[in-house]
Amino acid sequence: MATKKPAVAPEKRKEMMLKFLEANICITRTEYSRLTNVTDRRASSDLQEYLAEGIIRKRGGGRSVVYIKRNQE
């Protein structure tokens, strides 16, 4: 039986994503989900929250959506 990793706190998830974005141009919902060990639904919710806060920007549409740091143009 697979052991579930403990949930990562919201602030820690944001920190992990920002660190990932320092090393990479963009992040997808799936990458965010794997990185922070959350469900796809939670990942979508978190990313929408970061968009609303202005931390990240959305690029593309549909299945090819990626998220980039706000200050990158």
Secondary structure, DSSP 8 states (H G I E B T S, - for coil): ---------HHHHHHHHHHHHHHSS-B-HHHHHHHHT--HHHHHHHHHHHHHHTSEEEES-GGG-EEEETT--
